[in-house]
Amino acid sequence: MRLTKQQTSLISGCVRKYFGAGANVWLFGSRVDDRRRGGDVDLYIEPERTDLMSELKCKLSLEDELDLHVDIVIGRPGKVNPIYDIAKTEGVRL
């Protein structure tokens, strides 16, 4: 995984701030592969609560703090989307 402990802690804290203490987050995509270089930060989040403003504030806060582009995928209860399973099986839970 190509994030520092400090970065993963920052991500976890930000996600819980905007999506609830019970929110879960996974890092997936190129940042999980230690052999790759660069790339954005892809996050899959299963929120306790969410709204559009929380999603935008979290993304902007993370991009500002990490100085990296951040893509966020929000799991929606009752919705089936293959990216949810890919993120959870190939990603790293933070």
C-alpha positions in Angstrom: 0.0 0.0 0.0 1.5 3.3 -1.1 0.2 5.5 1.7 1.9 6.4 5.0 0.4 5.5 8.4 -0.2 9.2 8.9 -2.1 9.5 5.6 -4.3 6.4 6.3 -5.1 7.8 9.8 -6.0 11.1 8.2 -8.4 9.4 5.7 -10.0 7.3 8.4 -10.6 10.3 10.7 -12.0 12.4 7.8 -14.4 9.6 6.7 -15.7 9.1 10.2 -16.1 12.9 10.7 -18.3 13.3 7.6 -20.0 9.8 7.4 -20.3 8.8 11.0 -18.2 6.9 13.5 -19.5 3.6 12.2 -18.5 4.3 8.6 -16.1 1.9 6.9 -13.5 2.8 4.3 -11.4 0.8 1.8 -8.4 2.0 -0.3 -8.5 0.4 -3.7 -6.9 0.9 -7.1 -3.3 1.7 -8.0 -2.4 2.9 -4.5 -2.8 -0.6 -3.2 -0.1 -1.9 -5.5 3.4 -1.2 -4.1 5.0 -1.8 -7.6 3.2 1.1 -9.2 3.9 4.8 -9.1 1.7 7.9 -8.8 -2.0 7.6 -9.1 -4.9 9.1 -7.3 -6.4 7.8 -4.0 -9.5 5.7 -4.7 -11.7 5.2 -1.6 -14.8 3.0 -1.2 -17.0 4.2 1.8 -19.9 2.5 3.5 -21.4 5.4 5.4 -23.4 5.4 8.5 -25.0 8.6 7.2 -24.5 10.7 4.1 -25.6 13.6 2.0 -24.1 15.4 -1.0 -22.5 18.2 1.1 -20.7 15.6 3.4 -19.4 13.8 0.3 -18.1 17.0 -1.2 -16.6 18.3 2.0 -14.8 15.0 2.7 -13.4 14.8 -0.8 -12.1 18.4 -0.8 -10.7 18.1 2.7 -8.8 14.9 1.8 -7.4 16.4 -1.4 -6.3 19.5 0.5 -4.6 17.5 3.3 -3.1 14.8 1.1 -2.2 17.0 -1.8 -3.5 14.2 -4.1 -6.5 13.7 -6.2 -9.1 11.7 -4.4 -12.0 9.6 -5.9 -14.7 8.5 -3.6 -17.3 5.8 -4.2 -20.2 5.7 -1.7 -21.9 2.4 -1.1 -25.7 2.8 -1.3 -27.8 0.3 0.7 -29.8 -1.9 -1.5 -27.9 -0.9 -4.6 -25.8 -3.5 -6.5 -22.7 -2.2 -8.1 -19.7 -4.3 -9.1 -17.2 -1.7 -7.9 -18.4 -2.2 -4.3 -17.3 -5.9 -4.4 -14.0 -5.1 -6.3 -13.1 -2.4 -3.7 -13.8 -4.7 -0.8 -12.1 -7.8 -2.2 -9.0 -6.2 -3.9 -8.7 -3.2 -1.6 -7.3 -2.6 1.9 -9.7 -1.7 4.7 -8.4 1.4 6.6 
